[in-house]
Each structure stands twice: as structure tokens, then as C-alpha cells.
Amino acid sequence: MRRPPAAVARRLRRITHAEGAGESGLGKLIELHAVNSAGDMLITVALASTIFFSVPTGEARGRVALYLLVTMAPFALLAPVIGPLLDKLPHGRRAAMAASMLARALLALAMAGAVASGALELYPAALAVLVSSKAYGVVRSAVVPRLLPRAFSLVKANSRVTLAGLLATGFAAPLGAGLHQIGSAWPLYGAFVVFVLGTFLSFSLPHKVDSAKGERKAQLAPGVVSLRKVAREKQDNAARERRPGLSTVGASVRSALVANSALRGLSGFLTFFLAFLLRDQPLNGLAGALSLALVAVAAGGGNALGTAIGAWLKARGPEVIIAVVLACALAATITASALYGTLTLAAVATTAGISQALGKLSLDALIQRDVPEEVRTSAFARSETLMQMSWVVGGGLGISLPLIGPLGMGVGSVVIAVGAALSVRNLLRAARHGTPYPRVA
């Protein structure tokens, strides 16, 4: 009985530790992220069954609106604080990840008593879970550059981490649904076990994760001098050295941040809008639950495909990649608004998944290329926070619209069109003229 699970575990370990990932510690981070994604999915299943699936559509919309108000709105205010706060603790990254896991384990137990009734106390606990999850995401983005194997690009490393999370999510979703058949609290009990495991795995990461040697803080706000000026000041032996930031590293990174904010906003919008639309108005010939499952599988498959494409491209022409995925997302949403149906909706979900994955991987590549190593870790933390805020804004927009399919797809196209208008020109210009600053290895 022990042999099959042990054989599977050994095979998975060989995959996650391949190509030097085991020696650098990246393999352990991949496994930790898989555990994190599985736990988050179990909590999502428990909340969805209470807030969304267990009540009529009208009441479900009110509950989700309340969920957004009580959890997402405070998170939108807290999100800008998460990155800078964690960035002040560079020596405690493993402890911060472990604390995030342990907090969600305890919160899962606390929610188990309220999930059956959907009582109001469920929502503050859900907010705390959300904040803890995003705090983990910020720290994980800051940790990846420290664990790169010698032959790995950052895009390839992030692709492996993301793909592991997607696979774990795909495994945990049916597991959570099966546990829910036993009782509404059982997915939360499963999440407790998973997050306790993640707490211990966090401390298995290499000690270099906690090292802040050679790092400085990056700022999203303007008002700091450019990298060129910093270089000139160093050459002139200036007495005062100022800090470079994300807003000073050229058009590529700034425009990539805008483009990815639009893509992440579209993701949040589609998540909430399609959830209610397809429950109330299923696709032709399909039940509501099956319609939701079809779109979810299309989005998840698109995300996995985009991650795989990103690893294959190896960060070639990231500006062009971002411009192309914006154009594809815009074309898909416009087509779906004009020809709303099963195929076009599945195409939108797939394209959104591919675009979000490729856009984020390309943004990571640009930060690695254009941001100095001494502030790169801090820059990843702040960019991740901005992406999460964009998802929150998109989700709020999705819950506020009337359930009209073509209208929703039209609004989604507007979101992407605004992002494209503010970023594509600068991205293509930067791609033609080359990066304005020296590349960082």
C-alpha cells in the first residue's frame, strides 16, 4: 500500500528538483507553492458553497456583494501596505511565509463553525485569509530571485512555480467538492491540514532566503532620480546616492505595469461577472454548474498554456509579448460582445488565462532586466501588490453590472482597450529602440 504513493512522491520530487532546482532551493519553493495553492482552493470551495451555490441567485448576489464589501474593500486599502511592510522584514521571509500558512490554518478552523450558516462572522475571517494569502504571494515573489539555479531565467523559474500551483489547484478542487459532500465544514478541515504542512515546509527553504545582502528598497512613487543619474553620480563620486525605483527604470517596466493591471482587472471582472451570468443564464444546452465548469476549465487551461509558452519563449521580446497578449484579449472580448455564445465565451476565458500568465511572466522578465539587483527583490513585492489591487477593482466592477452577456464582454473590452491605449505605444517604442538602461544579468 505504501509503494504507489511513495513512487508518485519520488517522481514529483524528481520533477520539481530537476535542472539544479533541488540544489538551489527552488524545488522546495515549488512544493511549498503547490501546498499553498491547494489550501487556498479548499477554502475557496468552502466559501463558494456557502456564499454562492447554496442559495438562490438573487440572494447569492447579495451575499457576494457583502463579501466584496467586507473583504475586498478593506483589502484594497491594506494591499498597498503589505508589500512595504514585508519589505522591511528581509531577514524574516521564511517566518513570514510560515506565519501566513499558520494564520490561514487557524482561520480555517474558525470558519468551520460559521460556514454552514453563512453567519456574518465568516466575512472578517475571510478577509484575514485573503490578506494572509496575498502576503504570502508578495513574499514568494521576493524570494524567487534568491533561489534561481545557475541555468534558469526568472521567467522559467516563475513558470515552474506557477504551473505547480495550477496543478495543485486542479487536484484540490475536486477533493474539496468531495469533502463538501461529507459536510460543509470538511473542506476547511482539509485546508487546516494542508496549511499546517505548509507552515513546516516554509522553514525548509534555504537560509539564503532570509538574507538581504546587497538589497535596497524600491519605490513605486515618483520623485526619485533616474538610474542614469545614479550612474553619473557614482562616476562623479557624488557624496549623496539616491534610491532608484520602479517609476524610474524606463518606459518598459512602467508600461508593463499598466498593461498587467488591465489584464489582472479583466481576470477579476470575468471571475465575478461570469459566475453570476452563467448561473442565471446557462450556456445553450448546458446546466448552470456545467457552464461554470466549462469556463473555469477554459480559463485554467489557458493559464497553464500561457505559463508553458512563457517558459518556452524564455523572455524573448517581453515588450512585444505584452503588446500581443493585450491585442489578443481585446480581440476576444470584442468578438464575444458581438457574437455572444458558448464558443466565444470559452475563447474569452482561454485567452484571458493565456494573456494573464504571459503578461505576468513578461513583467517579471522586464523587472529582472531593467531593475538593478540591489532593489529587484523590493520591486517584485510592490508589483505583486499592484496586481492584486487591480484584481480587486475588476471584481468590484463585475459584481456591479447587470447580467447581460454582450454588455459584460463589451465592458471587458473597454478595460483592456484602456490598458492598451496607455501602454502599447510605449512598449513597442521601447522594443524598437532597445532597453534604455544596461541589462542586469
C-alpha positions as CSV (number, residue, x, y, z in Angstrom):
1,M,0.0,0.0,0.0
2,R,2.9,2.3,0.6
3,R,4.6,1.7,-2.7
4,P,2.3,3.6,-5.1
5,P,2.2,6.9,-3.1
6,A,5.9,6.7,-2.4
7,A,6.6,6.2,-6.1
8,V,4.4,9.2,-7.0
9,A,6.2,11.3,-4.4
10,R,9.6,10.3,-5.8
11,R,8.6,11.1,-9.3
12,L,7.2,14.5,-8.3
13,R,10.4,15.3,-6.3
14,R,12.5,14.5,-9.4
15,I,10.4,16.9,-11.5
16,T,10.4,19.8,-9.0
17,H,14.1,19.4,-8.3
18,A,15.3,18.9,-11.9
19,E,17.9,21.1,-13.7
20,G,19.5,22.3,-10.5
21,A,16.3,23.4,-8.7
22,G,16.9,21.0,-5.9
23,E,20.4,22.3,-5.2
24,S,19.3,26.0,-5.3
25,G,16.3,25.5,-3.1
26,L,13.8,26.4,-5.9
27,G,12.4,22.9,-5.8
28,K,11.3,23.3,-2.2
29,L,9.6,26.6,-3.1
30,I,7.8,24.9,-5.9
31,E,6.5,22.3,-3.5
32,L,5.5,25.0,-0.9
33,H,3.6,27.0,-3.5
34,A,1.7,23.8,-4.6
35,V,0.7,23.3,-0.9
36,N,-0.3,27.0,-0.7
37,S,-2.5,26.8,-3.8
38,A,-4.2,23.6,-2.7
39,G,-5.1,25.1,0.7
40,D,-6.4,28.3,-0.9
41,M,-8.6,26.3,-3.3
42,L,-10.1,24.2,-0.4
43,I,-11.1,27.4,1.4
44,T,-12.5,28.8,-1.9
45,V,-14.6,25.7,-2.3
46,A,-16.0,26.0,1.2
47,L,-16.8,29.7,0.8
48,A,-18.3,29.3,-2.7
49,S,-20.6,26.5,-1.5
50,T,-21.9,28.8,1.3
51,I,-22.0,32.2,-0.3
52,F,-22.8,31.3,-3.9
53,F,-24.1,27.8,-4.6
54,S,-26.3,27.1,-1.5
55,V,-28.8,30.0,-2.0
56,P,-31.0,31.4,-4.9
57,T,-29.3,33.6,-7.4
58,G,-30.7,36.9,-6.1
59,E,-29.7,36.1,-2.5
60,A,-26.3,34.8,-3.7
61,R,-25.6,38.1,-5.5
62,G,-26.4,40.0,-2.3
63,R,-24.0,37.7,-0.3
64,V,-21.2,38.1,-2.8
65,A,-21.7,41.9,-2.7
66,L,-21.5,41.7,1.0
67,Y,-18.4,39.6,0.7
68,L,-16.8,42.1,-1.6
69,L,-17.7,45.0,0.7
70,V,-16.5,43.4,3.9
71,T,-13.4,41.7,2.5
72,M,-12.3,43.2,-0.8
73,A,-12.8,46.9,0.1
74,P,-10.6,46.7,3.2
75,F,-8.1,44.6,1.3
76,A,-7.9,47.3,-1.4
77,L,-6.8,49.7,1.4
78,L,-4.5,47.2,3.0
79,A,-2.8,45.9,-0.2
80,P,-0.5,48.9,-0.6
81,V,0.7,48.4,2.9
82,I,1.5,44.7,2.5
83,G,4.5,45.0,0.2
84,P,6.3,47.8,2.0
85,L,5.6,46.2,5.4
86,L,7.0,42.8,4.4
87,D,9.9,44.5,2.6
88,K,11.0,45.9,6.0
89,L,11.5,42.4,7.2
90,P,14.0,41.0,4.7
91,H,15.6,38.8,7.4
92,G,12.3,37.0,8.2
93,R,10.9,35.9,4.9
94,R,10.7,32.2,5.9
95,A,9.0,33.2,9.1
96,A,6.6,35.5,7.2
97,M,5.6,32.7,4.9
98,A,5.2,30.3,7.8
99,A,3.1,32.9,9.7
100,S,0.9,33.3,6.6
101,M,0.3,29.5,6.4
102,L,-0.3,29.1,10.2
103,A,-2.7,32.1,10.2
104,R,-4.8,30.5,7.4
105,A,-4.8,27.1,9.2
106,L,-6.2,28.7,12.3
107,L,-8.7,30.8,10.4
108,A,-9.9,27.7,8.5
109,L,-10.8,26.1,11.8
110,A,-12.5,29.4,13.0
111,M,-14.6,29.5,9.8
112,A,-15.6,25.9,10.1
113,G,-18.3,26.7,12.7
114,A,-19.8,29.6,10.7
115,V,-19.6,28.2,7.1
116,A,-22.8,26.1,7.4
117,S,-25.0,29.1,8.3
118,G,-23.1,31.8,6.4
119,A,-23.1,33.9,9.6
120,L,-21.6,37.4,9.4
121,E,-18.5,36.4,11.4
122,L,-17.5,34.4,8.4
123,Y,-16.6,37.6,6.5
124,P,-13.9,39.1,8.8
125,A,-12.2,35.7,8.8
126,A,-12.4,35.5,5.0
127,L,-10.7,39.0,4.9
128,A,-7.9,37.8,7.1
129,V,-7.5,34.7,4.9
130,L,-7.3,36.9,1.8
131,V,-4.7,39.3,3.4
132,S,-2.6,36.3,4.6
133,S,-2.8,34.7,1.1
134,K,-1.7,37.9,-0.6
135,A,1.1,38.5,1.9
136,Y,2.4,35.0,1.0
137,G,2.2,36.0,-2.7
138,V,4.2,39.1,-2.1
139,V,6.9,37.3,-0.1
140,R,7.1,34.5,-2.7
141,S,7.7,37.0,-5.5
142,A,10.5,38.5,-3.5
143,V,12.0,35.0,-2.7
144,V,12.2,33.6,-6.2
145,P,15.1,35.7,-7.4
146,R,17.2,34.4,-4.5
147,L,16.6,30.7,-5.4
148,L,17.4,30.8,-9.2
149,P,19.5,27.8,-10.4
150,R,22.5,28.8,-12.5
151,A,20.9,27.9,-15.8
152,F,17.5,29.3,-15.0
153,S,16.0,32.6,-16.1
154,L,13.5,34.2,-13.8
155,V,10.7,33.6,-16.3
156,K,11.4,29.9,-16.3
157,A,11.5,29.7,-12.5
158,N,8.3,31.6,-12.2
159,S,6.7,29.4,-14.8
160,R,7.6,26.3,-12.8
161,V,6.2,27.8,-9.6
162,T,3.0,28.9,-11.3
163,L,2.5,25.6,-13.1
164,A,2.9,23.7,-9.8
165,G,0.2,25.9,-8.2
166,L,-2.1,25.4,-11.1
167,L,-1.7,21.6,-11.0
168,A,-2.3,21.6,-7.2
169,T,-5.4,23.8,-7.6
170,G,-6.8,21.4,-10.2
171,F,-6.2,18.5,-7.8
172,A,-7.7,20.3,-4.7
173,A,-10.9,21.5,-6.5
174,P,-12.5,18.0,-6.9
175,L,-11.1,17.0,-3.5
176,G,-12.8,20.0,-1.9
177,A,-16.0,19.2,-3.7
178,G,-15.8,15.6,-2.4
179,L,-15.2,16.8,1.2
180,H,-18.2,19.1,0.9
181,Q,-20.4,16.1,0.3
182,I,-19.4,14.9,3.7
183,G,-20.2,18.2,5.3
184,S,-19.9,21.9,4.6
185,A,-17.0,22.3,7.1
186,W,-14.9,19.4,5.8
187,P,-13.1,21.4,3.1
188,L,-12.0,23.8,5.8
189,Y,-10.7,20.9,7.9
190,G,-8.7,19.8,4.9
191,A,-7.4,23.3,4.4
192,F,-6.2,23.3,8.1
193,V,-4.2,20.1,7.5
194,V,-2.7,21.5,4.2
195,F,-1.7,24.8,5.8
196,V,-0.1,23.2,8.8
197,L,2.0,21.2,6.4
198,G,2.9,24.4,4.6
199,T,4.0,26.0,7.9
200,F,6.6,23.4,8.3
201,L,7.7,23.4,4.7
202,S,8.3,27.2,4.9
203,F,11.2,26.6,7.3
204,S,12.7,24.0,5.0
205,L,13.6,26.7,2.5
206,P,17.4,27.6,2.4
207,H,18.7,30.2,4.8
208,K,19.7,32.5,2.0
209,V,16.0,33.3,1.6
210,D,16.4,35.4,4.7
211,S,19.5,37.2,3.5
212,A,19.2,40.8,2.5
213,K,22.8,41.3,1.5
214,G,23.1,44.0,-1.2
215,E,19.4,44.9,-1.3
216,R,17.8,48.3,-1.1
217,K,14.2,49.3,-1.2
218,A,12.5,50.3,-4.4
219,Q,9.6,52.8,-4.6
220,L,6.6,52.9,-6.9
221,A,6.1,56.6,-6.2
222,P,7.8,59.2,-8.4
223,G,10.2,61.7,-7.2
224,V,13.5,59.7,-7.2
225,V,16.3,60.2,-9.6
226,S,16.8,58.0,-12.7
227,L,19.2,55.2,-12.9
228,R,21.2,57.2,-15.4
229,K,21.7,60.0,-12.9
230,V,22.6,57.4,-10.2
231,A,25.3,56.1,-12.6
232,R,26.6,59.6,-13.3
233,E,26.7,60.4,-9.6
234,K,28.7,57.2,-8.9
235,Q,31.1,58.1,-11.7
236,D,31.5,61.6,-10.4
237,N,32.0,60.2,-6.8
238,A,29.0,62.2,-5.6
239,A,28.6,62.3,-1.9
240,R,24.9,61.5,-2.0
241,E,23.4,58.4,-3.5
242,R,19.7,58.2,-4.1
243,R,17.4,55.3,-4.5
244,P,16.1,54.1,-7.9
245,G,12.5,52.9,-8.1
246,L,10.0,51.2,-10.4
247,S,8.9,54.6,-11.8
248,T,12.5,55.5,-12.9
249,V,13.6,52.4,-14.8
250,G,12.2,53.4,-18.2
251,A,9.0,53.0,-20.3
252,S,9.2,49.2,-20.5
253,V,8.6,48.5,-16.8
254,R,6.1,51.3,-16.3
255,S,4.0,50.4,-19.4
256,A,4.2,46.7,-18.4
257,L,2.8,47.5,-15.0
258,V,-0.2,49.4,-16.7
259,A,-0.8,46.5,-19.1
260,N,-0.7,43.8,-16.5
261,S,-3.0,45.9,-14.3
262,A,-5.6,45.8,-17.1
263,L,-5.1,42.1,-17.7
264,R,-5.5,41.4,-13.9
265,G,-8.5,43.6,-13.8
266,L,-10.1,41.7,-16.6
267,S,-9.4,38.5,-14.7
268,G,-11.2,39.7,-11.6
269,F,-14.1,41.1,-13.7
270,L,-14.6,37.8,-15.5
271,T,-14.4,35.8,-12.3
272,F,-17.4,37.5,-10.7
273,F,-19.4,38.6,-13.8
274,L,-19.4,35.1,-15.4
275,A,-20.1,33.3,-12.2
276,F,-23.5,35.1,-11.8
277,L,-24.2,35.3,-15.5
278,L,-23.8,31.6,-16.2
279,R,-25.7,30.6,-13.1
280,D,-28.6,32.7,-14.1
281,Q,-28.3,32.2,-17.9
282,P,-26.5,28.9,-18.6
283,L,-24.9,28.3,-22.0
284,N,-27.1,26.7,-24.7
285,G,-27.7,23.0,-23.9
286,L,-25.8,23.1,-20.6
287,A,-26.8,23.3,-17.0
288,G,-25.6,26.2,-14.9
289,A,-22.9,24.2,-13.0
290,L,-21.7,22.7,-16.2
291,S,-21.5,26.1,-17.9
292,L,-19.4,27.4,-15.0
293,A,-17.2,24.3,-15.1
294,L,-16.6,24.8,-18.8
295,V,-15.5,28.4,-18.4
296,A,-13.3,27.6,-15.4
297,V,-11.6,24.7,-17.2
298,A,-11.0,27.0,-20.2
299,A,-9.5,29.7,-18.0
300,G,-7.3,27.3,-16.1
301,G,-6.2,25.6,-19.2
302,G,-5.4,28.9,-20.8
303,N,-3.3,29.9,-17.7
304,A,-1.4,26.7,-17.8
305,L,-0.8,27.1,-21.6
306,G,0.4,30.6,-21.1
307,T,2.8,29.5,-18.4
308,A,4.2,26.8,-20.7
309,I,4.5,29.2,-23.6
310,G,6.3,31.7,-21.3
311,A,8.9,29.1,-20.3
312,W,9.4,28.2,-23.9
313,L,9.9,31.8,-25.0
314,K,12.5,32.4,-22.3
315,A,11.7,36.1,-22.0
316,R,12.4,36.9,-25.7
317,G,11.0,40.3,-26.5
318,P,8.8,40.8,-23.4
319,E,7.5,44.2,-24.5
320,V,6.2,42.7,-27.8
321,I,4.7,39.7,-25.9
322,I,2.7,42.0,-23.6
323,A,1.5,44.1,-26.6
324,V,0.5,40.9,-28.4
325,V,-1.5,39.4,-25.5
326,L,-3.3,42.7,-25.0
327,A,-4.3,42.7,-28.6
328,C,-5.5,39.1,-28.4
329,A,-7.5,39.8,-25.2
330,L,-9.1,42.8,-26.8
331,A,-10.0,40.9,-30.0
332,A,-11.5,38.0,-28.0
333,T,-13.7,40.3,-25.8
334,I,-14.9,42.4,-28.7
335,T,-15.8,39.2,-30.7
336,A,-17.7,37.8,-27.7
337,S,-19.6,41.1,-27.3
338,A,-20.7,41.0,-30.9
339,L,-21.2,37.2,-31.2
340,Y,-22.0,36.1,-27.7
341,G,-22.2,32.3,-27.3
342,T,-20.6,29.2,-26.0
343,L,-17.5,29.2,-28.2
344,T,-16.8,32.9,-27.9
345,L,-17.2,32.8,-24.1
346,A,-14.8,29.8,-23.9
347,A,-12.4,31.7,-26.2
348,V,-12.5,34.7,-23.9
349,A,-11.8,32.6,-20.8
350,T,-8.9,30.8,-22.5
351,T,-7.4,34.0,-24.0
352,A,-7.7,35.8,-20.6
353,G,-5.9,32.9,-18.9
354,I,-3.1,32.9,-21.5
355,S,-2.8,36.7,-21.5
356,Q,-2.6,37.0,-17.8
357,A,0.1,34.3,-17.5
358,L,2.2,35.6,-20.3
359,G,1.8,39.2,-19.3
360,K,2.9,38.5,-15.7
361,L,5.9,36.4,-16.8
362,S,7.0,39.2,-19.2
363,L,6.6,41.8,-16.5
364,D,8.9,39.7,-14.3
365,A,11.4,39.5,-17.1
366,L,11.4,43.2,-17.5
367,I,11.9,43.8,-13.8
368,Q,14.8,41.4,-13.9
369,R,16.3,43.1,-16.9
370,D,15.8,46.8,-16.1
371,V,15.8,47.0,-12.3
372,P,19.2,46.9,-10.5
373,E,19.8,43.7,-8.5
374,E,20.1,45.7,-5.3
375,V,16.4,46.8,-5.5
376,R,15.0,44.0,-7.6
377,T,13.5,42.0,-4.7
378,S,11.7,45.0,-3.3
379,A,10.4,45.8,-6.8
380,F,8.8,42.4,-7.2
381,A,7.0,42.8,-3.9
382,R,5.5,46.1,-4.9
383,S,4.5,45.0,-8.4
384,E,2.7,42.0,-6.9
385,T,0.7,44.2,-4.6
386,L,-0.3,46.4,-7.5
387,M,-1.5,43.4,-9.5
388,Q,-3.7,42.2,-6.5
389,M,-5.3,45.6,-6.2
390,S,-6.2,45.6,-9.9
391,W,-7.9,42.2,-9.5
392,V,-10.0,43.7,-6.6
393,V,-11.1,46.6,-8.7
394,G,-12.0,44.3,-11.6
395,G,-14.0,42.1,-9.3
396,G,-16.0,45.0,-7.9
397,L,-16.8,46.1,-11.5
398,G,-18.0,42.6,-12.3
399,I,-20.4,42.4,-9.4
400,S,-22.0,45.8,-10.1
401,L,-23.1,45.1,-13.8
402,P,-26.5,43.8,-14.9
403,L,-26.4,40.2,-16.1
404,I,-26.3,40.9,-19.9
405,G,-23.6,38.8,-21.6
406,P,-22.8,41.1,-24.6
407,L,-22.7,44.1,-22.2
408,G,-20.3,42.4,-19.9
409,M,-18.0,41.4,-22.7
410,G,-18.1,45.0,-24.0
411,V,-17.1,46.3,-20.6
412,G,-14.2,43.8,-20.5
413,S,-13.0,45.0,-23.9
414,V,-13.1,48.6,-22.6
415,V,-10.9,47.6,-19.6
416,I,-8.3,46.1,-22.0
417,A,-8.6,48.9,-24.5
418,V,-7.8,51.5,-21.8
419,G,-4.8,49.4,-20.7
420,A,-3.6,49.0,-24.3
421,A,-4.0,52.7,-25.1
422,L,-1.9,53.6,-22.1
423,S,0.9,51.1,-22.7
424,V,1.2,49.5,-26.1
425,R,2.8,52.5,-27.9
426,N,5.5,52.9,-25.2
427,L,6.1,49.1,-25.2
428,L,6.6,48.9,-28.9
429,R,8.8,52.0,-29.0
430,A,11.0,50.6,-26.2
431,A,11.2,47.3,-28.1
432,R,12.3,49.0,-31.3
433,H,14.9,51.2,-29.6
434,G,16.1,48.7,-27.0
435,T,16.2,48.9,-23.3
436,P,17.3,52.4,-22.1
437,Y,19.4,51.1,-19.3
438,P,22.1,48.5,-19.1
439,R,20.7,44.9,-18.8
440,V,21.1,43.2,-15.5
441,A,22.2,39.6,-15.5
